[in-house]
Amino acid sequence: MVLIMKKEIKLALVLIFIMFSFQQSYGQQGLLRYAEKEYNLFHFQEAADTYVKAFEKRGKYQAAKGAAMSYEKMNDYGQAYEWWEKTVGFENASPEDYTYYIGAANQQGKLEEVMDALDTLDTALLPEGLMLDSLTAWYQEAADVRFSAMDSINSSSSDFIMANDRKGNKYFVSDRGASGNPSKAGLRFDVSEKFNESLYEWTGRDFLKIYKVQKDGEVSSLSSPVPESFHFSDPFFLAESPVVFYTVTRKLKRYNGKKVRAKDRVNPEMDYGQPREDIVDYYPELYFSKLDEEGNFVDYQPFPLNNPLEYSVITPYVDEANQQLYFASNMPGGYGGFDLYVMGYDEEFNFDEPKNLGPEINTALDERDPFLVEEHFYFASNGHAGLGGMDIFRSVYNGGGISGVENMGVPYNSSRDDFAMRFDGSGDTFLSSNRPGGKGLDDIYTIQEELIRFLARVIDCEGNLLTAGFVVDFAAKESNEPIDLSENEESELETTVSKDQEYQLEIRGKGYFTVRDSQISTGGMSEGVIEREYRLIPIPYSKTVFVDLVYYDLDRSMIRQDAQPVLDKLATLMGERDYLDLSVRSYTDSRASKEYNQQLSHSRAEAVAAYLSEKGISSSRVHEEWFGEEDLVNDCGDGQPCPEWKHQQNRRSELVLVAFSEEGREYELPEDLMELCDLPNLGVQMDVPIIYFDFDKATLRPKSVHDLNRIGLLLKERDEMAIALAGHTDIRGPEAYNEALSEKRAEVVRDYLVEQGITPDRVTYQWFGKQQPVHDCSDSPCSEAEHQLNRRTEIKIMVEGKNVNEDHISQTVKGNSDNKMKNELLIVAGVFSNEENAKIQLDKLESEGCATVNYFWDDEVGLYYCYIGRYTNMTIANAELDGFKRDGFKEFWIREL
């Protein structure tokens, strides 16, 4: 009996378990059937809620996948990712489930999960448009812009498409308002076929409406002028005319004279739908209306391509300048999904035939939201390679043609949907997105470029702005990718640059020094302007900057001792400045045969080159010429009796130092010539002599002839140069007599140069008698040496009215001891412990022809220093020292203070 009772109890327990399991199974199956029906009726919110309840009762693959698909249809990417993750956790998950999961993970920005999932999936099954290499690059190379959500407008619903009318009023689209399904029971196993006109059952929220932002910041909805409209969306206001284009999805009772009948239900599409035979889809149509002064829509006109039972026409954009309308449509004949089209119109809005923008722009999926700004055409697409969902793309617009497709990258695009990029007339940019972190489902963002401007001015030596004759290369150092510079209204060059980057610039022009700047940096900057001014300097091709003469003994070619300081100075200049070459032209006097003299002059030129070679100057920079007895500097030709000193003048080598000798070659601007525009002779000091005369005479001495031959050679080499002469006398003799004598002394110098071939207009002269003595002997008698220094003709070498030497040397005349000298270079002519001995040395130097002398006391060493001239440039000081040594002052040296 006990055994029988135990069996009965066990049987009862089994029956109870079976009944409970059946009820559980039946309950879940009922939920799944109900959810599937709601899904097929496009009630995705209702379907998602029911699939979730079914999964909570008993976690099954079918419930998880249904929830994932429902949330994906509503663009709820966070929930979609969560449920696709549950779906692929089941053993019976398909490869298709993994592709959806990868797409959802990407939309959540979970790249690591994407990579892990790829290990289990054939790459051929990747979601269309998912390019991992591009994703990585886009995230790493974000544009310098700042996104700001328009929190004053955005809501917890879907808000998108910011539009401005011609008066600056702002409008947007939203489905805020009613939400949920008031007629939904707590648990239903049947499906009502009645169409709910109070809300959009696809999303469970209100239908789309256009809202206007009031001046006080409040928003108010507009009523569609088209009767019985469900969705009212996609506004585009013309700037030049009081006209607005927009889309509506409206209730259709009759169409083309026929009553609209549905076997099951009616679905008012928003943008996209899933056509079914048992459901009538109301597709969006395009309309346009005139606006009154208050901005109200006063009428409406349908777009001629509308076909609300066959396809959609959405997202209009009007190019008023070219009278063209752009729009998106899934009409038959496209490349798949929504394509972009353009069609012309006239003043009365009569439209031409539509033109598909072609396969370069349109894909098998969807393109929408066209917008044109200057040379760029913008649109949204989920068919081109992107970061996920809809992305913003840019193409080049040129004369009506549209070509090339460029993903705008991060942060314009995200792993979610990014669309409806709009630019208003005030410079603001708007974009709509359902990216993570938003306030609602779709949000409107403003885009502010974190711009750092680079502004460059190219000027000439006079400071005038240059706009042509040169090419500018501008690039980021790291990538070396060229960056275009545009010319603004002030003819300056400008572009925008990225923060924390290094840039380089190069300016090239034929006949100009190349300008380079590699110190352009935006480090530490987030905005602002980097301004540069570049001076484009002409290359002074074959410009003579220095000349001198060396002389030879009769029938000899060896370098004399008095020639060595000259050649040493040239070697120094050439060693410091690699852009200088030397032209050597050698001659003989007229004695001996022409053939012999030709060979002798050749030997003299080679002797110069050999001497310089020993000083480290390459023979390739020394250009030799020899002319024998041609081109004598005087009339000592064959058979003409001449004193030896005149023959000596013919036995010479002319040394001409030339800068940038290769015409047409591109040269870098040397460091020492950065201020070339302000250096009349490339900064090289000319040795300018003073011509001295005997008492009461205006006759040139032999040494003066030598000095003037050098000046004449310089003037022949430099046509733009001129000289200014000033004649003087000592203070003895009557004023009128001395005036006439000083005029003769200036004239004799002028006349000699004219005899050497210098045109008179290049030689100006003045005379001052005894008015400007070097030594004023009125208070105390002058020595003969001091009188000698007063009897002179001074020479200034002028270029464009400027003395080429005046900026290089600051000299003082003899006076009291100077104890305040510093930061200068002095040519020292003697050091003494006694001031009287220093003064005696000054007198001696003056008697030997040194015109500018002085001395100073050095407290540190307790000595007096006699010096000749003050300098600020070592090269110039060395050159002057060489000149003094050539004249026999071997004991002179340079001291730096």
C-alpha positions in Angstrom: 0.0 0.0 0.0 2.8 2.4 0.9 4.5 1.5 -2.4 1.3 2.2 -4.4 1.0 5.6 -2.6 4.6 6.5 -3.4 4.0 5.8 -7.0 0.9 7.9 -7.1 2.7 10.8 -5.4 5.5 10.6 -7.9 3.0 10.6 -10.8 1.2 13.6 -9.4 4.5 15.6 -9.2 5.4 14.7 -12.7 2.0 15.8 -14.0 2.3 19.1 -12.1 5.8 19.7 -13.6 4.5 19.0 -17.1 1.6 21.3 -16.7 3.7 24.1 -15.3 6.3 23.7 -18.2 3.5 23.6 -20.8 2.0 26.9 -19.4 5.5 28.5 -19.4 6.1 27.3 -22.9 2.7 28.3 -24.1 3.1 31.8 -22.5 6.4 32.4 -24.1 5.3 31.2 -27.5 2.3 33.5 -27.4 4.5 36.4 -26.6 6.8 35.5 -29.5 3.9 35.2 -31.9 2.5 38.5 -30.8 5.9 40.2 -31.1 6.5 38.8 -34.6 3.1 40.2 -35.7 3.9 43.6 -34.3 7.3 43.6 -35.9 5.7 42.7 -39.3 3.3 45.6 -38.8 6.3 48.0 -38.3 5.3 48.5 -34.6 8.9 48.1 -33.6 8.6 49.6 -30.1 5.8 47.3 -29.2 7.7 44.4 -30.8 10.8 45.2 -28.9 9.0 45.4 -25.5 7.3 42.0 -26.1 10.5 40.2 -27.3 12.2 41.4 -24.1 9.3 40.1 -21.9 9.5 36.8 -23.8 13.3 36.6 -23.1 12.8 37.3 -19.5 10.4 34.4 -19.2 12.8 32.0 -20.8 16.0 33.2 -22.5 15.8 31.9 -26.0 17.7 32.8 -29.2 14.6 33.8 -31.1 13.6 36.3 -28.4 17.1 37.9 -28.2 17.4 38.2 -32.0 13.9 39.6 -32.3 14.6 42.3 -29.7 17.9 43.1 -31.4 16.3 43.5 -34.8 13.4 45.6 -33.4 15.8 48.0 -31.6 17.9 48.3 -34.8 14.9 49.3 -36.8 14.3 52.1 -34.3 18.0 53.2 -34.5 18.3 52.5 -30.8 21.9 51.4 -31.2 22.7 51.0 -27.6 19.9 48.5 -27.0 20.6 46.9 -30.4 24.2 46.2 -29.4 23.1 44.7 -26.1 20.7 42.3 -27.7 23.0 41.3 -30.6 25.6 40.5 -28.0 23.1 38.2 -26.3 22.1 36.7 -29.7 25.7 35.7 -30.7 26.0 34.0 -27.3 23.8 31.2 -28.4 25.3 28.2 -30.1 22.9 28.4 -33.0 23.8 32.0 -33.8 24.3 32.4 -37.6 27.1 34.2 -39.5 24.5 36.8 -40.4 23.9 37.4 -36.6 27.7 38.0 -36.2 27.7 40.6 -39.0 24.8 42.4 -37.3 26.7 42.2 -34.0 29.9 43.6 -35.6 27.9 46.5 -37.1 26.3 47.2 -33.7 29.6 47.0 -31.9 31.1 49.5 -34.4 28.2 51.8 -33.9 29.0 51.8 -30.2 32.6 52.5 -30.9 33.7 49.2 -29.5 36.6 48.4 -32.0 38.1 45.7 -29.8 34.9 43.8 -29.8 34.8 44.2 -33.6 38.3 42.7 -33.9 37.4 39.8 -31.6 34.3 39.0 -33.6 36.2 39.0 -36.8 38.2 36.0 -35.6 35.0 33.9 -35.9 33.7 35.3 -39.2 34.7 35.1 -42.8 35.8 38.6 -43.9 33.6 38.1 -47.0 30.6 38.4 -44.7 31.7 41.7 -43.2 28.9 44.4 -43.0 28.9 46.5 -46.2 30.9 49.7 -45.8 32.9 48.5 -42.8 36.6 49.2 -43.5 38.7 48.7 -40.5 41.9 50.4 -41.8 39.9 53.5 -42.6 38.1 53.4 -39.2 41.5 53.5 -37.5 42.8 56.4 -39.6 39.6 58.4 -39.2 39.7 58.1 -35.4 43.4 59.0 -35.3 43.1 62.0 -37.6 40.2 63.9 -36.2 39.5 67.4 -37.6 40.1 70.5 -35.5 36.4 71.3 -34.9 34.3 71.5 -31.7 30.8 70.0 -31.5 28.2 71.6 -29.3 24.8 70.1 -28.7 21.9 72.6 -29.1 20.5 71.8 -25.7 18.0 74.6 -25.9 16.4 72.8 -28.8 17.2 69.1 -28.4 14.8 66.9 -26.5 14.6 63.2 -25.4 12.9 62.5 -28.8 14.3 62.8 -32.3 15.4 66.3 -33.4 17.2 67.0 -36.7 17.6 69.3 -39.7 18.3 72.9 -38.7 17.1 75.4 -41.3 17.1 79.2 -41.5 14.7 81.3 -43.5 15.7 84.5 -45.3 15.0 86.6 -42.2 17.2 84.5 -40.0 14.5 82.6 -38.2 15.5 79.0 -37.2 13.5 75.9 -37.8 14.0 72.2 -37.1 12.2 68.8 -37.3 11.2 66.7 -34.3 8.9 63.9 -33.3 8.5 65.3 -29.7 5.0 65.2 -28.4 2.8 62.1 -27.8 4.5 58.8 -27.2 3.5 55.3 -26.3 0.4 53.4 -27.3 -2.6 54.3 -25.3 -4.7 51.4 -26.6 -2.0 48.7 -25.8 -3.1 46.1 -23.3 -0.8 44.8 -20.7 -0.6 41.4 -22.5 -2.1 40.8 -25.9 -2.3 37.7 -28.0 -4.2 39.2 -30.9 -3.5 42.0 -33.3 -5.8 44.9 -34.1 -5.7 45.9 -37.7 -7.0 49.4 -37.0 -4.6 52.2 -38.0 -3.7 54.5 -35.1 -3.6 58.1 -36.5 -2.5 59.6 -33.2 1.1 58.5 -33.3 3.7 56.8 -35.5 3.5 53.2 -34.6 6.9 52.4 -36.1 8.6 54.4 -33.3 5.7 54.7 -30.8 6.2 58.5 -30.9 4.6 61.4 -32.5 4.7 62.1 -36.2 7.4 64.4 -37.5 6.6 68.1 -37.4 8.5 71.3 -38.3 9.2 73.5 -35.3 10.1 77.2 -35.2 12.4 78.7 -32.6 10.8 81.8 -31.2 12.8 84.9 -30.3 12.4 84.1 -26.6 13.9 80.6 -27.2 10.6 78.8 -27.0 9.7 76.4 -29.8 6.3 76.0 -31.4 5.1 73.5 -34.0 4.0 74.6 -37.5 0.9 73.1 -39.2 1.4 71.6 -42.5 -0.4 73.5 -45.3 -1.1 70.2 -47.0 -4.3 68.6 -45.7 -4.3 65.4 -43.6 -0.5 65.3 -43.3 1.1 62.8 -41.0 4.8 63.7 -41.3 5.8 67.3 -42.0 9.6 67.5 -42.5 12.7 68.5 -44.4 12.3 72.3 -44.7 14.6 74.3 -47.0 14.0 78.0 -47.2 15.2 80.0 -50.3 17.4 82.9 -49.5 16.4 85.1 -52.5 12.7 84.3 -52.7 9.9 83.9 -50.1 9.6 80.2 -50.9 10.1 77.1 -48.8 10.4 73.4 -49.9 9.5 70.6 -47.6 8.2 67.0 -47.5 4.9 65.6 -46.2 3.5 62.1 -45.7 -0.2 62.5 -46.1 -3.4 60.4 -45.7 -4.6 59.2 -49.1 -8.3 58.3 -49.7 -8.1 58.6 -53.4 -5.1 58.8 -55.8 -5.2 59.4 -59.5 -9.0 59.1 -59.4 -9.0 55.7 -57.6 -9.9 54.9 -54.0 -6.9 53.7 -52.0 -7.7 50.3 -50.5 -5.5 48.3 -48.2 -5.9 44.5 -47.6 -4.6 44.9 -44.1 -3.2 48.3 -42.9 -1.7 51.6 -43.9 1.8 52.7 -43.0 2.8 56.4 -43.3 6.5 56.1 -44.0 8.9 58.6 -42.6 11.9 58.1 -44.9 12.3 54.4 -45.5 9.9 51.4 -45.4 9.6 47.8 -46.0 6.9 47.3 -48.7 4.4 44.5 -48.2 1.5 43.5 -50.4 -0.9 43.5 -47.5 0.0 47.1 -46.4 -0.4 50.3 -48.3 2.7 52.6 -47.8 2.2 56.3 -47.9 5.5 57.6 -49.2 6.9 61.2 -48.5 6.2 63.8 -51.1 7.9 67.0 -51.9 6.0 70.3 -51.8 6.8 74.0 -52.0 4.9 77.0 -50.6 5.2 80.8 -50.6 5.7 82.6 -47.3 3.9 85.8 -46.1 5.6 88.5 -44.1 5.1 86.6 -40.9 6.7 83.5 -42.4 3.4 81.5 -42.7 3.0 79.0 -45.4 0.2 80.6 -47.5 -0.2 77.9 -50.2 1.3 74.7 -51.4 2.3 73.2 -54.7 3.2 69.5 -55.3 6.5 68.5 -56.9 5.7 67.0 -60.3 7.7 63.7 -59.6 5.6 62.9 -56.5 4.2 59.4 -56.4 3.1 58.7 -52.8 2.1 55.1 -53.4 5.3 54.1 -55.2 8.4 55.9 -53.9 9.7 58.7 -51.7 11.0 62.2 -52.5 12.9 63.7 -49.5 15.6 66.2 -48.3 15.4 69.0 -50.9 18.1 71.6 -51.5 17.8 74.5 -53.9 20.8 76.1 -55.6 19.3 79.4 -56.4 22.3 80.8 -58.3 22.0 78.1 -60.9 18.3 77.4 -60.5 18.7 73.7 -59.7 16.9 71.5 -57.2 18.7 68.6 -55.5 16.8 65.9 -53.7 16.9 62.2 -52.7 14.5 59.6 -54.0 14.1 55.8 -54.2 12.2 56.1 -57.5 12.7 53.3 -60.0 15.8 53.5 -62.2 18.3 54.4 -59.5 21.3 52.5 -58.2 19.5 51.1 -55.2 17.9 52.6 -52.1 17.8 56.4 -52.1 19.7 58.2 -54.8 20.5 61.9 -55.2 19.1 63.7 -58.2 19.2 67.2 -59.7 16.9 69.0 -62.0 16.6 72.6 -63.3 13.7 75.0 -62.9 12.6 78.4 -64.2 11.3 81.5 -62.5 7.8 79.9 -62.3 9.1 76.7 -60.8 8.6 74.7 -63.9 11.0 71.7 -63.6 13.2 69.9 -66.1 13.7 66.2 -66.3 15.6 64.7 -63.2 19.2 63.7 -63.6 20.7 61.0 -61.4 24.1 62.1 -59.9 25.6 58.8 -61.0 27.4 55.8 -59.5 30.3 57.8 -58.2 27.9 59.5 -55.7 25.1 57.0 -55.5 25.4 53.5 -54.2 23.3 50.4 -53.7 22.3 51.7 -50.3 21.1 55.3 -49.4 22.2 58.8 -50.1 20.4 61.9 -48.8 20.6 65.4 -47.5 22.4 67.2 -50.4 23.9 70.6 -49.7 26.2 72.8 -51.8 28.7 75.3 -50.4 31.0 77.0 -52.9 33.2 74.3 -54.4 32.0 71.5 -52.2 28.9 69.3 -52.4 27.9 67.6 -49.1 25.6 64.6 -48.6 24.9 61.8 -46.2 25.3 58.1 -47.1 25.4 54.6 -45.6 26.6 53.1 -48.9 30.1 54.6 -49.0 32.8 53.4 -46.6 32.2 55.0 -43.3 32.4 54.8 -39.5 28.9 53.3 -39.1 25.4 54.1 -40.1 24.9 57.3 -42.1 28.1 59.4 -42.6 28.7 62.9 -44.0 30.6 62.9 -47.3 32.1 65.7 -49.4 32.6 65.9 -53.2 34.1 68.5 -55.4 31.7 70.8 -57.2 33.1 72.4 -60.4 30.9 74.2 -63.0 28.0 72.0 -62.3 30.0 68.7 -62.2 30.3 66.7 -59.0 33.2 64.3 -58.6 35.1 62.5 -55.9 33.8 61.2 -52.6 35.6 62.0 -49.3 34.4 60.8 -45.9 34.5 63.9 -43.6 35.9 61.7 -40.8 35.9 62.3 -37.1 34.3 64.2 -35.4 31.9 65.1 -38.2 31.1 61.4 -38.4 30.6 58.9 -35.6 29.8 55.2 -35.2 26.1 56.1 -35.4 24.0 58.1 -37.9 25.3 61.5 -38.9 23.3 63.4 -41.5 21.6 66.7 -42.5 24.7 68.9 -42.6 23.6 72.4 -43.2 25.4 75.8 -43.5 23.5 79.0 -42.8 24.3 82.4 -44.3 26.0 83.7 -41.1 28.7 81.1 -41.1 27.2 78.6 -38.7 27.3 74.9 -39.5 24.8 72.4 -38.2 24.7 68.6 -38.2 22.2 66.0 -36.9 23.3 62.8 -35.2 22.3 60.1 -32.8 25.8 59.7 -31.6 26.4 58.5 -28.0 26.1 61.2 -25.3 23.2 63.0 -26.9 20.1 64.2 -25.2 17.7 62.3 -27.3 17.5 59.8 -30.2 18.6 62.3 -32.8 20.2 65.6 -31.7 21.2 68.8 -33.5 24.8 70.0 -33.1 26.6 73.2 -34.0 30.1 72.9 -35.4 32.7 75.4 -34.6 36.0 75.0 -36.3 38.9 75.5 -33.9 40.6 77.4 -36.6 44.2 78.6 -36.5 44.8 80.8 -39.5 48.1 81.1 -41.3 48.5 84.4 -43.0 51.5 85.3 -45.2 52.5 88.4 -47.0 55.1 88.4 -49.8 56.8 91.7 -50.3 59.6 93.1 -52.4 62.6 95.1 -51.1 60.5 98.3 -51.1 57.8 96.7 -49.0 55.3 96.5 -51.8 53.0 93.5 -51.7 53.7 90.9 -54.4 50.9 88.8 -56.0 52.5 87.1 -58.9 55.9 85.8 -60.2 56.3 83.2 -57.5 55.1 79.8 -56.3 54.4 78.9 -52.7 54.7 75.3 -51.3 53.1 74.9 -47.9 53.0 71.5 -46.1 52.8 69.8 -42.7 56.2 68.5 -41.8 55.1 65.1 -40.6 53.0 64.1 -43.6 54.6 66.4 -46.2 51.1 66.6 -47.7 50.8 69.9 -49.6 48.3 72.4 -48.3 46.6 74.9 -50.6 47.0 78.6 -49.9 44.2 81.0 -51.1 44.5 84.7 -51.8 42.3 86.9 -49.7 40.9 90.3 -50.6 44.1 92.0 -49.4 46.1 89.8 -51.7 47.6 88.0 -48.7 48.0 84.2 -48.7 46.0 82.3 -46.1 44.9 78.9 -45.0 43.8 77.1 -41.9 46.2 74.9 -40.0 45.8 72.2 -37.3 46.8 72.6 -33.7 50.0 71.0 -32.3 51.5 70.6 -35.8 54.7 71.8 -37.4 54.7 73.3 -40.9 57.2 74.3 -43.6 56.9 76.8 -46.4 58.9 77.5 -49.5 58.6 80.4 -51.9 60.3 80.1 -55.3 60.4 82.6 -58.2 62.5 82.9 -61.3 65.4 85.2 -60.6 64.7 85.3 -56.8 66.3 83.7 -53.8 64.2 80.8 -52.5 62.6 81.6 -49.2 62.2 78.8 -46.7 60.5 78.8 -43.3 60.6 75.6 -41.3 59.7 77.3 -37.9 55.9 77.4 -38.3 54.3 75.8 -35.3 50.8 75.7 -33.8 52.1 74.1 -30.6 50.0 75.3 -27.6 47.5 77.0 -29.8 43.8 76.2 -30.1 42.9 79.2 -32.2 44.3 82.5 -33.4 46.5 83.7 -36.3 50.0 83.0 -37.3 51.3 85.9 -39.4 54.4 85.9 -41.5 55.9 88.4 -43.8 58.4 87.2 -46.4 60.6 89.4 -48.5 61.3 88.1 -52.0 64.7 89.3 -52.9 66.0 89.4 -56.5 69.2 87.4 -57.0 71.9 90.0 -58.0 73.4 87.9 -60.7 77.0 88.7 -61.7 77.1 91.6 -59.4 80.6 93.0 -58.8 81.1 93.7 -55.1 84.8 94.4 -54.9 87.7 95.2 -57.3 91.4 95.7 -56.8 94.6 95.7 -58.8 97.9 93.9 -58.3 101.1 94.9 -60.1 104.1 93.0 -61.4 107.7 93.7 -62.0 109.0 94.0 -65.6 109.0 90.6 -67.4 107.9 88.8 -64.2 104.7 86.9 -63.2 105.5 86.2 -59.5 103.2 87.7 -56.8 105.0 90.6 -55.3 104.9 91.3 -51.5 102.7 94.4 -52.0 100.1 92.2 -53.8 99.8 89.6 -51.1 97.6 91.7 -48.7 95.2 92.3 -51.6 95.0 88.6 -52.4 94.8 87.6 -48.8 91.8 89.9 -48.4 90.1 88.3 -51.5 90.8 84.8 -50.0 89.2 85.9 -46.8 86.1 87.2 -48.5 85.7 84.2 -50.7 86.3 81.8 -47.9 83.5 83.4 -45.8 81.1 83.7 -48.8 80.8 80.8 -51.1 78.6 82.7 -53.5 81.6 84.9 -54.6 83.8 84.1 -57.6 86.8 85.9 -58.8 87.5 87.1 -62.3 91.2 87.6 -63.0 92.1 89.7 -66.1 95.9 90.0 -66.6 97.9 92.4 -68.8 101.4 93.4 -69.6 103.0 96.7 -70.8 103.7 97.2 -74.4 107.3 96.2 -74.4 108.3 92.9 -76.0 106.4 91.1 -78.7 102.7 90.5 -78.6 103.1 86.8 -78.5 105.5 86.9 -75.6 103.2 89.4 -73.7 100.2 87.1 -74.3 102.0 84.2 -72.7 103.3 86.5 -69.9 99.8 87.7 -69.0 98.6 84.1 -68.9 101.3 83.3 -66.4 100.3 86.3 -64.3 96.7 85.1 -64.2 97.8 81.6 -63.2 100.0 83.0 -60.5 97.0 84.6 -58.9 94.9 81.4 -59.1 97.8 79.4 -57.6 98.2 81.9 -54.7 94.5 81.7 -53.9 94.6 77.9 -54.2 97.2 77.8 -51.4 94.7 79.8 -49.3 92.0 77.2 -49.8 90.1 78.8 -52.7 89.1 76.3 -55.4 90.3 76.9 -58.9 86.8 76.4 -60.1 85.9 79.7 -58.5 88.8 81.6 -60.1 88.1 82.5 -63.7 91.3 83.5 -65.6 91.6 85.7 -68.7 94.7 87.2 -70.2 95.1 89.9 -72.8 98.8 90.6 -73.2 99.4 94.3 -74.1 95.8 95.0 -75.1 93.8 97.6 -73.2 96.6 99.8 -71.9 95.4 102.2 -69.2 97.5 105.0 -70.7 99.2 106.1 -73.9 102.4 104.1 -73.4 102.0 102.0 -76.5 104.7 100.7 -78.8 107.4 103.3 -79.4 105.9 105.9 -77.0 108.3 107.2 -74.4 106.9 106.8 -70.9 108.2 107.0 -67.4 108.6 103.7 -65.6 105.7 104.4 -63.2 103.3 104.7 -66.2 104.6 101.3 -67.6 104.0 99.9 -64.1 100.3 100.9 -64.4 99.9 98.5 -67.4 101.7 95.5 -65.8 98.6 94.5 -63.8 96.0 92.0 -63.0 92.5 93.3 -62.5 90.7 91.4 -59.7 86.9 91.5 -59.9 85.0 89.8 -57.2 81.6 88.8 -58.5 78.5 87.5 -56.6 76.2 84.8 -58.0 78.0 84.5 -61.3 75.8 81.8 -62.8 72.9 83.5 -64.6 69.6 81.6 -64.1 70.8 79.3 -61.4 68.7 79.0 -58.2 70.6 80.2 -55.1 69.8 80.0 -51.4 69.8 83.3 -49.6 73.1 83.3 -47.6 72.8 83.9 -43.9 74.9 87.1 -44.1 72.6 88.5 -46.7 69.3 88.2 -44.8 69.1 92.0 -44.9 70.3 92.2 -48.5 67.6 94.7 -49.5 69.3 97.2 -47.1 72.9 96.3 -48.2 73.8 98.4 -51.3 77.0 96.4 -52.0 76.0 93.0 -50.4 77.6 94.2 -47.3 81.2 94.2 -48.7 83.2 97.3 -47.8 84.8 99.2 -50.7 88.3 100.5 -50.3 87.7 104.1 -51.2 90.9 106.2 -51.5 91.5 109.9 -50.7 93.4 111.7 -53.4 96.1 113.9 -51.9 97.9 116.8 -53.5 101.1 118.7 -53.2 101.1 122.3 -51.9 99.4 124.7 -54.3 99.0 122.0 -56.9 96.1 120.2 -58.6 98.3 117.5 -60.3 97.7 113.8 -59.7 100.5 111.9 -58.0 101.5 108.4 -59.3 99.8 106.8 -56.3 96.7 108.7 -57.0 96.6 107.4 -60.5 96.8 103.9 -59.2 93.9 104.5 -56.8 91.8 106.1 -59.5 92.5 103.2 -61.9 90.9 101.0 -59.2 87.9 103.4 -58.9 87.5 103.4 -62.7 87.6 99.6 -62.9 84.8 99.5 -60.3 82.6 102.0 -62.2 83.1 100.0 -65.4 81.9 96.9 -63.6 78.9 98.6 -61.9 76.9 100.7 -64.3 74.5 101.8 -61.6 77.3 103.2 -59.5 78.3 106.9 -59.4 80.8 108.9 -57.5 80.6 112.2 -55.6 83.8 114.2 -55.4 84.6 117.0 -52.9 87.8 119.1 -53.4 89.6 120.8 -50.4 92.7 122.8 -49.6 94.6 123.5 -46.5 93.9 126.7 -44.6 96.7 128.8 -46.0 96.0 131.3 -48.7 93.1 133.6 -49.5 89.5 132.2 -49.5 88.8 132.9 -53.2 92.1 131.4 -54.3 91.6 128.2 -52.3 88.0 127.9 -53.7 89.4 127.9 -57.2 92.2 125.5 -56.3 89.8 123.0 -54.6 87.6 123.1 -57.7 90.6 122.2 -59.9 91.5 119.3 -57.5 88.0 117.9 -57.9 88.0 118.5 -61.7 91.3 116.8 -62.2 90.0 113.6 -60.6 86.8 113.9 -62.6 88.7 114.4 -65.8 91.0 111.4 -65.3 88.0 109.1 -64.7 86.3 110.4 -67.8 89.5 109.7 -69.8 89.2 106.1 -68.5 85.8 105.8 -70.1 83.5 106.9 -67.3 80.6 109.0 -68.6 80.6 112.5 -67.1 77.1 112.2 -65.8 78.3 109.5 -63.3 80.8 111.8 -61.7 79.5 114.8 -59.7 81.8 117.1 -57.8 81.8 120.0 -55.3 84.6 122.2 -53.9 84.9 123.8 -50.5 88.2 125.6 -50.5 89.5 125.7 -46.9 86.0 125.5 -45.3 86.2 121.9 -44.2 89.7 121.0 -43.0 90.5 117.7 -41.4 92.7 119.7 -39.0 91.6 123.2 -38.1 94.9 125.2 -37.7 93.2 128.5 -36.8 93.9 128.2 -33.1 97.3 126.6 -33.2 99.8 126.1 -36.1 99.5 122.9 -38.1 102.4 120.6 -38.9 103.2 120.0 -42.5 101.6 116.5 -42.1 98.4 118.1 -40.9 98.4 120.5 -43.9 98.9 117.5 -46.2 95.7 115.8 -44.8 93.8 119.0 -45.6 94.9 119.1 -49.3 92.6 116.4 -50.7 89.8 115.3 -52.9 87.4 113.0 -51.1 85.5 110.2 -53.0 82.1 108.7 -52.2 80.8 105.7 -54.1 77.0 106.1 -54.5 74.3 103.7 -55.4 70.8 105.2 -55.7 72.0 108.2 -53.9 73.4 106.3 -51.0 77.0 106.1 -49.9 77.8 102.3 -50.0 80.3 102.6 -47.1 78.5 104.9 -44.7 76.8 102.1 -42.7 79.9 100.1 -42.1 82.3 102.3 -40.2 82.1 104.9 -37.5 85.2 106.9 -37.3 86.3 109.8 -35.1 88.8 112.5 -35.7 91.7 113.3 -33.5 90.6 114.7 -30.1 90.8 113.9 -26.5 91.2 110.4 -25.1 88.0 108.3 -25.5 87.3 106.3 -22.4 83.8 105.0 -23.2 84.4 102.5 -26.0 82.8 99.1 -25.9 81.3 96.4 -28.2 83.5 97.5 -31.1 86.4 96.4 -33.2 89.5 98.7 -33.5 92.5 98.6 -35.8 95.2 99.2 -33.2 98.2 101.2 -34.4 100.2 101.3 -31.2 100.1 100.7 -27.4 101.7 103.1 -24.9 102.0 103.5 -21.1 102.4 107.3 -21.5 99.8 109.6 -23.0 102.4 111.9 -24.5 103.8 109.0 -26.5 100.3 108.1 -27.7 99.9 111.7 -29.0 103.3 111.5 -30.7 102.2 108.3 -32.5 99.0 110.0 -33.7 101.1 112.8 -35.3 103.3 110.2 -36.9 100.3 108.3 -38.3 98.8 111.5 -39.7 102.1 112.4 -41.4 102.1 109.0 -43.1 98.6 109.6 -44.6 96.3 108.1 -41.9 93.4 110.5 -41.8 91.3 109.3 -38.9 93.1 108.4 -35.8 92.5 108.5 -32.0 93.5 106.9 -28.8 91.9 105.7 -25.5 92.9 104.6 -22.0 92.2 101.0 -20.9 91.7 100.9 -17.1 92.1 97.1 -17.0 95.6 97.0 -18.4 96.7 100.5 -17.7 97.7 101.4 -21.3 96.9 103.9 -24.0 95.7 102.4 -27.4 96.1 104.3 -30.6 93.6 103.1 -33.2 92.4 103.9 -36.7 88.7 103.6 -37.1 85.9 101.8 -35.3 84.0 98.8 -36.8 81.1 96.5 -35.9 81.8 93.8 -38.5 84.9 91.5 -38.3 85.0 90.9 -42.0 85.1 94.6 -42.8 87.7 95.2 -40.1 89.9 92.5 -41.5 89.5 93.9 -45.0 90.5 97.3 -43.8 93.5 95.8 -41.9 94.6 94.1 -45.1 94.5 97.4 -46.9 96.7 99.1 -44.2 99.2 96.2 -44.4 99.3 96.6 -48.1 100.3 100.2 -47.7 103.1 99.2 -45.4 101.6 99.3 -41.9 102.6 95.8 -41.0 102.4 96.4 -37.2 98.6 97.1 -37.2 96.2 94.6 -35.5 92.6 94.2 -34.5 91.3 94.4 -31.0 87.8 93.4 -30.0 86.2 95.4 -27.2 
